Amino acid sequence: MYHQLTFYPPGELIAHQNGPYIKFFLKSDKDYRYIPSKDREIKKLYAQKKYLQAQIQDFQAEQELLLTYLTNHEKYASKAESLLSVQSHYRDLLIDTFSTLDFPAKQWLSEEYPTNPNFPEQLKYPCPSGIYVRSKSELLIATALFSHHIPFRYENELILDGIPYYPDFTILHPSTGEIVYWEHFGLMNDPGYVKKASRKIEHYISCGIYPGMNLITTYESDEIIFSPPIIEQTLQHYLALE
């Protein structure tokens, strides 16, 4: 988005209304000149530039709001979530309240499944559902899935072409009962990580697991902020929550 501005000439389009008439002027560092009606294409070009600049300002403002949210969210310990944590004395009394699943879903959740045996010491973030995950972003996803009563498994082994994969989340679609996978890629500023993520997605596709259909993909980097509002939008888009 930023690099697109380099294709536009310098100057800013300014509109002034004089009674029923609107006149356009080009403001630059050196002068301020009127653009006649016949130069509509010039006005359109500068209007496009103005819109692009406004989009960038909106994006920067949204980034600042999300950073503020995440900073405060880190500081605030949710009282409701703490009552559902694995350390809570109230968890056993409350857990059934949050289970509105039908019998097949409950049975699917109760089944044992092979999980990722690698680096168990990294499982350090407790979730309301009782599992431990490896990152704060995965904690946000697991909490959202649990809050919406969406049955899921964490790092459930998936064999593709004889190779074991461990998708971050294996989800039983609440409406269709179909299996949907969710992979969160959290180091997209790392070129080596990006290559591995791309190869992983390519292998998913070759095995009939397609992004946007039965594979949810989310991303995070130094510039891309991952937050609860994004998770909610993702759930609405892919799982059509009411």
Disulfide bonds with the S-S distance in Angstrom:
none
